[in-house]
Amino acid sequence: MLVYLRLLKESFRFAINALRNNKLRTLLSLLGVTIGIFSIIAVLAAVDSLDRKISKDLSSLDKNTIYLMKYCFGPSDIPQWKREQFPNVKYDEYINLKNSLNNTEQVAYQLFVNHETLKYDSKTVSDVNVVPSSNEMVDIEGLSFDKGRFYNESESNSGSPVIVLGYDIAEGLFGTSDPIGKNIRLYGQRFTVIGVIAKQGAGFFGNSNDTSVYLPTNFLRRMYGDSDSMTPVIVLKPVKGVDMEAYKAEVAQKLRAIRGMKAGEADNFFINVLSGFTDFVDGILGSLRFGGIFISFFSFLVGGFGVANIMFVSVKERTNLIGIQKSLGAKNRFILFQFLFEAVILCLIGGIIGLLIVWLMSVLLTNLLDFEFVLSFWNVIIGAGLSILVGVISGILPAISASKLDPVEAIRTGM
């Protein structure tokens, strides 16, 4: 064991000498390994950070949550012109499904509308994400509150002029003052603030509860009716453990019956399951991972050839020393490991530089953007492991050639 530790120490010394004596040649050769490690670990870290952010944003939602509407979340076999002809879901359909569906925890009605401007006295906040929804949305989205409450069923059904503010909206309009009970203006109407949602942070999909406001759907329906400028959606939260295929079939059957559709007639609505959307996103993230690995392969290839070239040159320069070591009793295995360790150490140095660049980049991006870029422990292990693998592959042939040198010929050649 002590012999191998001494061997590792000598290999490290030879590797440092190679860096010191042939700086340009060695650094250019290690550049491929550094770029390869940087490329693959940067991509893996970015994808892991995105995955973590998406999971955090969707953590309050049940993956079996269903969005019933005329549009499809992902790709569809139905032509776009035909999808555009589908009717919007209606409030009456929401009431019907709410009263008739089995195995359902909550059913909510929501409208997708344009961003608006809110006013309080002389203060204005623009580009606000307005979320008109029924009262069940508080349970479906798992909202928590910094102050106040969400509107109840009575306020939702009657379309009361009440509003729940996101944290940043409340801060922008009221500062440190308590907004509960204050009146703000939206759509030219006066709303009473009854709640402030707890701070969430930036959302990956653009909108965040911090920059959103919630108000009863029926308030807008009373003002504008079922306008085409608003896209309605029925949100369903099934009970845990339900058979999703059977549940989706029941939803489709109920809605078809409500709409009086005939047997054999194609559905004119989409049942979008949140898990299907997350699977779609996972597919994209998987493609990004594969792309990063594919690009990094060529950098590793160049870096591996560079390190192999350094090691062949090192064998040639130290032929005399190899002959002397062998004449003094050094075994082939000792010589092989000496050069193999040297190649691994050189690649590890290149890999550490690549990991250091990724770490610096992650710190910089986290500080510049409202996004946590994480270099995980496992990505560091993967980077170090790949560096060792490239070192073993690129160093094995030079190490074998060094171990097979004849001691007499080696000494004679080196003189």
C-alpha positions as CSV (number, residue, x, y, z in Angstrom):
1,M,0.0,0.0,0.0
2,L,2.9,2.4,0.9
3,V,4.5,1.6,-2.5
4,Y,1.3,2.7,-4.3
5,L,1.1,5.9,-2.2
6,R,4.7,6.7,-3.0
7,L,3.9,5.9,-6.7
8,L,1.0,8.3,-6.6
9,K,3.1,11.0,-5.0
10,E,5.8,10.6,-7.7
11,S,3.2,10.6,-10.5
12,F,1.8,13.9,-9.1
13,R,5.3,15.4,-9.1
14,F,5.8,14.3,-12.7
15,A,2.5,15.8,-13.7
16,I,3.3,19.1,-12.0
17,N,6.7,19.1,-13.7
18,A,5.0,18.5,-17.1
19,L,2.8,21.6,-16.4
20,R,5.8,23.7,-15.3
21,N,8.3,22.6,-18.0
22,N,5.9,22.5,-21.0
23,K,3.3,25.1,-19.9
24,L,1.8,25.9,-23.3
25,R,1.8,22.3,-24.7
26,T,0.3,20.9,-21.5
27,L,-2.3,23.7,-21.1
28,L,-3.5,23.4,-24.7
29,S,-3.8,19.6,-24.2
30,L,-5.8,20.0,-21.0
31,L,-8.0,22.6,-22.6
32,G,-10.1,19.9,-24.3
33,V,-10.7,18.2,-20.9
34,T,-11.5,21.5,-19.3
35,I,-14.0,22.4,-22.0
36,G,-15.5,19.0,-22.0
37,I,-16.0,19.0,-18.2
38,F,-17.3,22.6,-18.3
39,S,-19.8,21.8,-21.1
40,I,-21.3,18.6,-19.6
41,I,-21.4,19.8,-16.0
42,A,-22.7,23.2,-17.0
43,V,-25.5,21.6,-18.9
44,L,-26.3,19.1,-16.2
45,A,-26.2,21.8,-13.5
46,A,-28.5,24.1,-15.6
47,V,-31.0,21.2,-16.3
48,D,-31.0,20.2,-12.7
49,S,-31.5,23.8,-11.6
50,L,-34.4,24.1,-14.1
51,D,-35.9,20.8,-12.9
52,R,-35.6,21.9,-9.3
53,K,-37.3,25.3,-10.1
54,I,-40.1,23.6,-12.0
55,S,-40.7,21.1,-9.2
56,K,-40.8,23.9,-6.7
57,D,-43.2,26.0,-8.8
58,L,-45.5,23.0,-9.2
59,S,-45.1,21.6,-5.7
60,S,-48.4,23.1,-4.4
61,L,-50.3,21.4,-7.3
62,D,-51.3,17.8,-7.4
63,K,-49.8,16.2,-10.5
64,N,-53.2,14.7,-11.3
65,T,-54.8,18.1,-11.5
66,I,-56.8,18.4,-14.7
67,Y,-57.3,21.5,-16.9
68,L,-60.5,21.1,-19.0
69,M,-60.6,23.5,-21.9
70,K,-60.6,24.0,-25.7
71,Y,-56.8,24.1,-26.0
72,C,-54.2,21.4,-25.5
73,F,-51.1,21.9,-23.3
74,G,-48.8,19.9,-25.5
75,P,-48.7,18.7,-29.1
76,S,-51.9,17.4,-30.7
77,D,-52.9,15.4,-33.7
78,I,-55.9,17.6,-34.3
79,P,-55.2,20.4,-36.8
80,Q,-55.0,23.9,-35.3
81,W,-57.8,25.3,-37.5
82,K,-60.1,22.6,-36.1
83,R,-59.1,23.2,-32.5
84,E,-59.9,26.9,-32.9
85,Q,-63.5,25.9,-33.7
86,F,-63.9,24.1,-30.4
87,P,-66.3,25.8,-28.0
88,N,-65.1,27.3,-24.7
89,V,-66.1,25.5,-21.5
90,K,-69.0,27.3,-19.8
91,Y,-69.8,28.2,-16.2
92,D,-72.9,26.0,-16.3
93,E,-70.7,23.1,-17.3
94,Y,-68.5,23.8,-14.3
95,I,-71.5,23.8,-12.0
96,N,-72.8,20.6,-13.5
97,L,-69.5,18.8,-13.2
98,K,-69.0,20.0,-9.7
99,N,-72.3,18.5,-8.7
100,S,-72.1,15.2,-10.6
101,L,-68.5,14.0,-10.7
102,N,-67.4,11.2,-8.4
103,N,-63.9,10.9,-6.8
104,T,-63.4,14.7,-7.0
105,E,-61.8,16.8,-4.2
106,Q,-62.3,20.2,-5.8
107,V,-63.7,21.7,-9.1
108,A,-62.8,25.4,-9.9
109,Y,-63.6,27.8,-12.7
110,Q,-60.9,30.1,-14.0
111,L,-60.5,32.7,-16.7
112,F,-57.3,33.5,-18.6
113,V,-57.3,37.3,-19.2
114,N,-54.8,40.0,-20.2
115,H,-52.5,41.7,-17.7
116,E,-53.9,44.8,-16.2
117,T,-53.0,47.9,-14.2
118,L,-54.0,48.4,-10.5
119,K,-54.3,51.8,-8.7
120,Y,-54.4,52.9,-5.1
121,D,-54.6,56.6,-4.6
122,S,-51.6,58.0,-6.5
123,K,-49.8,54.7,-6.7
124,T,-50.0,52.5,-9.8
125,V,-48.8,48.9,-10.5
126,S,-48.8,47.8,-14.1
127,D,-48.5,44.4,-15.9
128,V,-50.4,42.6,-13.2
129,N,-51.4,39.0,-13.8
130,V,-55.1,38.9,-13.0
131,V,-56.6,35.5,-12.1
132,P,-60.4,35.5,-12.0
133,S,-61.4,32.2,-10.4
134,S,-63.9,30.6,-8.2
135,N,-63.3,30.1,-4.5
136,E,-62.0,26.5,-4.9
137,M,-58.8,27.7,-6.4
138,V,-57.3,28.4,-3.0
139,D,-57.4,24.7,-2.2
140,I,-56.3,23.5,-5.7
141,E,-53.2,25.7,-5.8
142,G,-52.5,25.4,-2.0
143,L,-52.2,29.1,-1.5
144,S,-50.8,30.4,1.8
145,F,-51.4,33.9,3.2
146,D,-49.2,36.6,4.6
147,K,-52.4,38.6,5.7
148,G,-56.1,38.1,5.5
149,R,-57.9,35.3,3.6
150,F,-59.3,34.1,0.2
151,Y,-62.9,34.9,-0.8
152,N,-65.5,32.4,0.3
153,E,-68.2,30.5,-1.7
154,S,-70.8,33.2,-1.2
155,E,-68.5,36.0,-2.4
156,S,-67.4,33.9,-5.3
157,N,-71.0,33.0,-6.5
158,S,-72.3,36.6,-6.1
159,G,-69.2,38.1,-7.8
160,S,-68.4,40.4,-4.9
161,P,-65.9,43.2,-5.5
162,V,-63.2,41.7,-3.4
163,I,-59.6,41.0,-4.3
164,V,-56.6,39.0,-3.0
165,L,-53.1,40.5,-3.8
166,G,-49.8,38.9,-4.5
167,Y,-47.0,39.9,-2.1
168,D,-45.1,42.2,-4.5
169,I,-48.4,43.9,-5.7
170,A,-49.3,44.6,-2.0
171,E,-45.8,46.0,-1.4
172,G,-45.9,48.1,-4.5
173,L,-49.2,49.7,-3.7
174,F,-49.1,49.9,0.1
175,G,-45.5,49.6,1.2
176,T,-45.4,48.6,4.8
177,S,-49.0,49.6,5.5
178,D,-51.7,47.0,6.1
179,P,-53.7,46.7,2.9
180,I,-56.6,44.7,4.4
181,G,-59.8,46.6,4.0
182,K,-58.3,49.2,1.6
183,N,-59.9,49.9,-1.8
184,I,-58.1,49.7,-5.1
185,R,-59.2,50.2,-8.6
186,L,-59.2,47.6,-11.4
187,Y,-61.2,47.5,-14.6
188,G,-62.5,51.0,-13.6
189,Q,-64.1,49.4,-10.6
190,R,-63.4,49.5,-6.9
191,F,-62.3,46.3,-5.1
192,T,-61.8,45.7,-1.4
193,V,-58.5,44.0,-0.4
194,I,-59.3,40.9,1.8
195,G,-56.0,39.0,1.6
196,V,-52.3,39.1,0.7
197,I,-50.6,35.8,-0.5
198,A,-47.3,34.8,1.1
199,K,-44.2,35.6,-0.9
200,Q,-43.4,32.8,-3.4
201,G,-40.5,34.1,-5.5
202,A,-40.1,34.2,-9.3
203,G,-41.9,31.5,-11.2
204,F,-40.2,29.5,-14.0
205,F,-43.2,29.9,-16.3
206,G,-43.1,33.7,-16.2
207,N,-46.0,34.4,-13.8
208,S,-45.7,34.3,-10.0
209,N,-48.3,34.6,-7.3
210,D,-46.2,37.6,-6.1
211,T,-47.2,39.6,-9.1
212,S,-50.8,38.2,-9.4
213,V,-54.2,39.1,-8.0
214,Y,-57.2,36.9,-7.5
215,L,-60.8,38.0,-7.8
216,P,-64.2,36.2,-8.2
217,T,-64.9,35.0,-11.7
218,N,-68.5,36.1,-11.6
219,F,-67.5,39.7,-11.1
220,L,-66.0,39.7,-14.6
221,R,-68.8,37.6,-16.0
222,R,-71.3,40.1,-14.7
223,M,-69.4,42.9,-16.4
224,Y,-68.5,41.4,-19.7
225,G,-70.5,38.2,-20.0
226,D,-68.7,35.1,-21.5
227,S,-66.5,37.3,-23.8
228,D,-64.3,35.7,-26.4
229,S,-61.4,37.8,-25.1
230,M,-61.3,35.6,-21.9
231,T,-60.4,31.9,-22.1
232,P,-62.2,29.8,-19.5
233,V,-60.9,26.6,-18.0
234,I,-62.4,24.1,-15.6
235,V,-59.8,22.9,-13.1
236,L,-60.4,19.5,-11.5
237,K,-58.6,18.0,-8.5
238,P,-59.4,14.3,-8.1
239,V,-59.0,12.4,-4.8
240,K,-55.7,10.8,-4.2
241,G,-55.3,7.2,-5.4
242,V,-57.9,7.5,-8.1
243,D,-57.6,5.5,-11.4
244,M,-56.7,8.5,-13.7
245,E,-57.8,6.7,-16.9
246,A,-61.2,5.9,-15.5
247,Y,-61.5,9.4,-14.0
248,K,-60.7,11.0,-17.3
249,A,-63.2,8.7,-19.1
250,E,-65.9,9.8,-16.6
251,V,-65.0,13.5,-17.1
252,A,-65.2,13.1,-20.9
253,Q,-68.5,11.1,-20.7
254,K,-70.1,13.7,-18.4
255,L,-69.1,16.7,-20.5
256,R,-70.2,15.0,-23.7
257,A,-73.6,14.3,-22.1
258,I,-73.9,18.0,-21.0
259,R,-73.1,19.1,-24.6
260,G,-75.4,16.5,-26.1
261,M,-72.7,15.0,-28.3
262,K,-73.5,11.9,-30.3
263,A,-71.8,8.5,-30.1
264,G,-68.8,8.4,-32.5
265,E,-68.5,12.2,-32.5
266,A,-65.0,13.4,-31.7
267,D,-64.4,15.2,-28.4
268,N,-64.4,19.0,-28.9
269,F,-62.4,19.7,-25.7
270,F,-59.1,18.7,-24.1
271,I,-58.4,17.0,-20.8
272,N,-55.0,18.3,-19.9
273,V,-53.4,16.4,-16.9
274,L,-50.6,18.3,-15.2
275,S,-48.5,15.1,-15.0
276,G,-48.7,15.0,-18.8
277,F,-47.3,18.5,-19.0
278,T,-44.5,17.7,-16.5
279,D,-43.7,14.6,-18.6
280,F,-43.5,16.9,-21.7
281,V,-41.1,19.2,-19.8
282,D,-39.1,16.3,-18.6
283,G,-38.7,15.2,-22.2
284,I,-37.3,18.6,-23.1
285,L,-34.9,18.6,-20.2
286,G,-33.8,15.1,-21.2
287,S,-33.1,16.3,-24.7
288,L,-31.0,19.2,-23.3
289,R,-29.0,16.7,-21.2
290,F,-28.4,14.5,-24.2
291,G,-27.3,17.5,-26.3
292,G,-24.8,18.6,-23.6
293,I,-23.3,15.1,-23.4
294,F,-23.1,14.8,-27.2
295,I,-21.3,18.2,-27.5
296,S,-19.0,17.4,-24.6
297,F,-18.0,14.1,-26.2
298,F,-16.0,15.9,-28.9
299,S,-14.2,18.1,-26.3
300,F,-13.3,14.9,-24.4
301,L,-12.1,13.3,-27.6
302,V,-9.8,16.2,-28.4
303,G,-8.7,16.5,-24.7
304,G,-8.0,12.7,-24.6
305,F,-5.8,12.8,-27.7
306,G,-4.0,15.8,-26.2
307,V,-3.2,14.0,-22.9
308,A,-2.2,10.8,-24.8
309,N,0.2,12.9,-26.8
310,I,1.7,14.4,-23.7
311,M,2.1,11.0,-22.1
312,F,3.8,9.5,-25.2
313,V,6.2,12.5,-25.2
314,S,6.8,12.0,-21.5
315,V,7.6,8.3,-22.1
316,K,10.1,9.2,-24.7
317,E,11.7,11.9,-22.5
318,R,12.0,9.5,-19.6
319,T,13.1,6.4,-21.4
320,N,16.5,6.4,-19.7
321,L,14.8,6.8,-16.2
322,I,12.4,3.9,-17.0
323,G,15.4,1.7,-18.0
324,I,17.2,2.6,-14.7
325,Q,14.0,1.9,-12.6
326,K,13.6,-1.5,-14.3
327,S,17.3,-2.4,-13.9
328,L,16.9,-1.7,-10.2
329,G,14.0,-4.1,-10.0
330,A,10.9,-2.0,-10.8
331,K,8.1,-4.3,-12.1
332,N,6.1,-3.6,-15.3
333,R,3.1,-3.0,-13.1
334,F,4.9,-0.3,-11.2
335,I,5.9,1.6,-14.4
336,L,2.4,1.2,-15.9
337,F,0.7,2.7,-12.8
338,Q,3.2,5.5,-12.6
339,F,2.3,6.8,-16.1
340,L,-1.4,5.9,-15.7
341,F,-1.6,7.9,-12.5
342,E,0.2,10.8,-14.2
343,A,-2.4,10.9,-17.0
344,V,-5.3,10.7,-14.5
345,I,-3.8,13.6,-12.4
346,L,-3.4,15.7,-15.5
347,C,-7.0,15.1,-16.5
348,L,-8.2,15.8,-12.9
349,I,-6.4,19.1,-13.0
350,G,-8.2,20.0,-16.3
351,G,-11.5,18.7,-14.8
352,I,-11.1,20.8,-11.6
353,I,-10.5,23.9,-13.6
354,G,-13.7,23.1,-15.6
355,L,-15.7,22.6,-12.4
356,L,-14.3,25.8,-10.9
357,I,-15.5,27.7,-14.0
358,V,-19.0,26.2,-13.6
359,W,-19.1,27.1,-9.9
360,L,-18.0,30.7,-10.6
361,M,-20.7,30.9,-13.4
362,S,-23.4,29.5,-11.1
363,V,-22.6,32.1,-8.3
364,L,-22.6,34.9,-10.9
365,L,-25.9,33.9,-12.5
366,T,-27.6,33.3,-9.2
367,N,-26.6,36.9,-8.1
368,L,-27.5,38.5,-11.5
369,L,-30.8,36.6,-12.1
370,D,-33.7,35.8,-9.9
371,F,-32.9,32.1,-10.4
372,E,-31.0,29.7,-8.2
373,F,-28.3,28.0,-10.3
374,V,-27.1,25.0,-8.3
375,L,-23.9,23.0,-8.8
376,S,-24.8,19.8,-6.9
377,F,-22.5,17.4,-5.1
378,W,-23.4,14.7,-7.6
379,N,-22.5,16.9,-10.6
380,V,-19.1,17.4,-9.0
381,I,-18.7,13.7,-8.5
382,I,-19.7,13.1,-12.2
383,G,-17.1,15.7,-13.3
384,A,-14.3,14.2,-11.3
385,G,-15.3,10.7,-12.4
386,L,-15.3,11.7,-16.1
387,S,-11.9,13.3,-15.7
388,I,-10.5,10.1,-14.2
389,L,-12.1,8.0,-17.0
390,V,-10.6,10.2,-19.7
391,G,-7.2,10.0,-17.9
392,V,-7.4,6.2,-17.8
393,I,-8.4,5.9,-21.5
394,S,-5.9,8.4,-22.8
395,G,-3.1,7.2,-20.6
396,I,-3.4,3.4,-20.9
397,L,-1.5,3.0,-24.2
398,P,1.4,5.2,-23.3
399,A,1.6,3.5,-19.9
400,I,1.6,0.0,-21.5
401,S,4.3,1.1,-24.0
402,A,6.4,2.4,-21.1
403,S,6.0,-0.8,-19.0
404,K,7.1,-3.0,-21.9
405,L,10.4,-1.2,-22.6
406,D,13.5,-3.4,-22.3
407,P,15.7,-2.0,-19.6
408,V,19.0,-2.3,-21.5
409,E,17.5,-0.8,-24.7
410,A,15.8,2.0,-22.6
411,I,19.1,2.9,-21.0
412,R,21.0,2.8,-24.3
413,T,18.3,4.8,-26.1
414,G,18.2,7.4,-23.4
415,M,22.0,8.0,-23.3
